[in-house]
Amino acid sequence: MSRFTTPSDTRPGGGRATRRGVVVGTVAVVLAGAGTSAGAVSADASSEPVVSGATVNSGHDVIVGITKDVRFPVTVTGSDDSGLSFVDVDLKGPNGGFYTTDAFCETATACTTAFTVNAHLSPGGDDPVDLANADAGTWSVDALVDAEDGGSVYAPGVGSFGLKRAARLTVNAAPEPVAKGATITVTGKLVRANWDTYRYAGYTGQAVKLQFRPKNSSTYTTVATVGTNSTGNLRATVKAVKDGYWRWNFTGTRTTGPAKAAGDFVDVRS
């Protein structure tokens, strides 16, 4: 059973734990063959395993809302002449502490364990899940790797990833239909998951792109960039030129994932 580990319990030798009781899901830890040496942590491959890197969620940010479990893989690459027997993977966040799982190797080159995160415990859940807003940001990956011959290496900071709060966008372009040359008002709202209150709330002071796609085109073009107000609302006026779709596009921040509104079609009549 896992337990909470504070930053003072750093590897090697510290307890293995899950920070604030994270629910365990699926993480694949894959260790490459003996030829892998790029970015090696240990210079003595004959006595210690070599860890070359870690990839989280196939290189993508981990984006979490307020109710659904989010499961993501972690891949650690490394090598040892005798084969690898065990990997301890630590995910360390900006708010102190870390999530940890033990990976016992089914073969000399592959080990599996699990990470699943959520902002709120689902009904009937076995473990408390409690992501806080302060947990959003850049996380690092540490790995403690043991070889079959008893060699061991602790590799801090072998990978990193963004753990971000989910965002949502709405759009409304009006009037519909509209006379050519008249004014179209495009409104919308940007909200993001609040892991402290388990609600979505307006994201203030953010630059959001207003984009247009002509009726017979598949490409959106940015028309303007607008900032959200104190409640996350957006508003812009444009001239009606041709039939097409209007949307808002938010590219995200260090702590919050991207969001795009579905295009709202406006019929422009001569």
N, C-alpha and C positions, 0 to 999 in steps of 0.2 A: 504494500500500500504506500502511496506517495505522501509526502508532507511538504509544507511550505519551507523553502530554504531562503535565508537572507543572504545579502551579498557577502557576508563574512564567511559563509560556508563554501568558498571558492574551491575549484578543482586544482590539483588532484586531492583526493582524500575526503572531500566534503560529502555530505549525505545526498542521496538522489531523491528528487522531489518534484512536485508540481506546484507552481506558484498559485496561491489562493485557490487550490483545488481544481485546476483545469481538467475537464473531462478528456480522457485519453481516446484517440481515434487512430488513423493509419498514417504512419510515416515510414517511408522506405529509405533505408540507409544502405547505399550500394558502394562497395569498396572495389576499386579497380584492380586489375592484375598487377603482377610484379613489375611491369615495365613503367608504371606511372611514377613520375618524379617531379613534375612541374610544380613549383611553389612549395616544395617540401618543407615541413616544419623541422624535421630532424635531419641532420647531416649524416648520421650513421645508420644507413638503411639495413645493415647486417644485424644490428642488435635491437633496434627499435622500429616500430611501424612508421611509415611515412604517411602523413595526411596532406593532401594537395588542395582541398577546397570543399566547399559545401554550397549546394543550391537549394533554395527554399521555394516551394510552390512553382516549380519549373521556371523560376526567374521572375514571377509576377508578384505584385503586392498581395497581401492577405487582407481582404476587405470584409468587415464584419458589421452586420446590422444590429438589431436589438432582440431578436427572438430565435433565429435559425442557427443551428450548429454549422460551423465552417471547418471542414477537414482539409488538410493540406499536407503534401509530402515534403520531406527533407532528404536530400541526397548528399552523402559525404563520400568523397573519393580518396583512396589511399592504397597502400600496398605493404606487404611484408613477405619475406621469403618463406616463412613457416605457415603463413595463412593467418587470418584474423579471426578472433574468437568472440570479441565483445566490443560494443561501442556505447558510450554514455553521451547522449546529445543534450546540451543545455541551450535554451533560447533565453537570452538575457535582454530585458527591456529597459526603457529610459526611466522607469519609475521604481527601480530597485527590485531585487529578487529575480527569480527566473523559473521557467518551466523546464522540467527534466524528464526524460524517459530512458530506460535501459533497453539496449538492443542486443539480444543474444543471437549470434550468427548461426543460421541454418546451414550455411556452407562457408568455405574459406573466404568468399568474396562478397557475401550479401547478408545483411541483417535487417530485420524489420521491427518497428515499434510504432507508436501512434501519437498524433496530436490532433485534438479537436478543440476549437475555441468558440465561445459564445459570450454575449454580454449579460444574459439573464438565464437563470435555471429554468428549464422547461418543466411543466407539471410531471411528477413521477420520476424526476431525475435523481440519480444516486449521489452525485457530488455537487457541491456548490460551485457555480461558475460566476465569476465576478470581475469582468474587465471594467476598469475605470477609464474615464476620459484621459487621465494622465498617462495611461499605458500606450496611447496612440503615438506612433513615430517610428524611428529606426531601431530595429532589434538586431542583435548579433548572435552568431552561432559559435559555441565552443564544443569541442569533441575530445573525449577521453577514449583512446583506442588501445585495446589489449590484443596481443598476438598469441598464437598457439604456443610459442616457445617461451612465453612469460614476459616478453618485451612489452613495454607500454610507453605511450607518449600522450601528453596533454597538449592540445592545440587550441588555444584561445583565438577568437576572432577569425575563424576560417571562412566565415560567410556572414551575410547580413540581408535583411529584408525589411520592407515596410509593413507594419500592422496598422491599418487605417480604418477610420469610421466611414460607413457607407453614406453616400449622398444621393439625393433625389431632386429632379427638376420637373417643373410643369411649364406649359406654355399655352397662351391663348392669343390669337391674332384676330382682330376685329376692326371694322365690320366685315361680314361675309354674306353675300358678295360685296364688292366695292367697285366704284367707278375708277377707270384709269386716270391717274394723276391725283386722286384723292389721298387722304392720309390714312394709314393703317397704324393702329396702336397695338403693340406687342407687349404683353405682360407675362409674368411667370413668378415662380418662387423657388428658391434654392434652400433645401433643408438637409440636415445631416443627423446621423444617429447620435444620441446622447447616451453614453454607456452608464452614466450616473443615475439618470431618471428613467431609462428604458423607453424613451420617446424620440420622435424626430422633431427637431426645432430649427428655426430659421438660422441660416449661416450668414452673418453680417460682414460687410466690408470686403466682399469677394468680387474679383473681376470675372465676368461671364460674357462669352461671345454670343452675339446675335447673328444667326446664320440663315441664308436663303438658298433654296434649291428650286430652279425652274421646273415646271411641270414635266417636261420630257427629258430631264437630266437626272443623273445619279450622284452629282457632286454638289456639296454644300460649300458656299463661299461666305466668309465672315464679312458682315456689313458694318458692325460696330461692336465695341466692347463697353459693357455697362456694369457698374458696381451695384451690389445688393445693398438695400437700406437696412435699417436697424432691426427689421423683422425678416430679412432675407428676400424681400420682394424685388422684382425687376420691372422696369417699364421703359419702352422706347417707342418713338414714332418714326415712321418711314413713309416714303411715297409709293403708291401702288403703280407698278410698271407692267407686270406680267403675272399670269397665273403661276402659283408655286407654293412651296412649303416653307414655313418659318419655324425655327427652333432655337432654343438656348443650349449652349455647350460649355460645361465647366470642366476644366482640365485637371482639377484636383490640387491638393497641397501636400505638405509633408505628413500631415496627420489625417487627411481626408481623401477618399477615393474620388475618381471622376464621375460625372453624370451628364447624360444627354437627354433632352426632352424629345419625345416623338414629334415629328413635323406636323404642324397645323396648316392645312391647305386653305388658301384664299383664292377665290375666283375673281379675277379682275376683268371687268367688262368695259368695252369702249362706249 
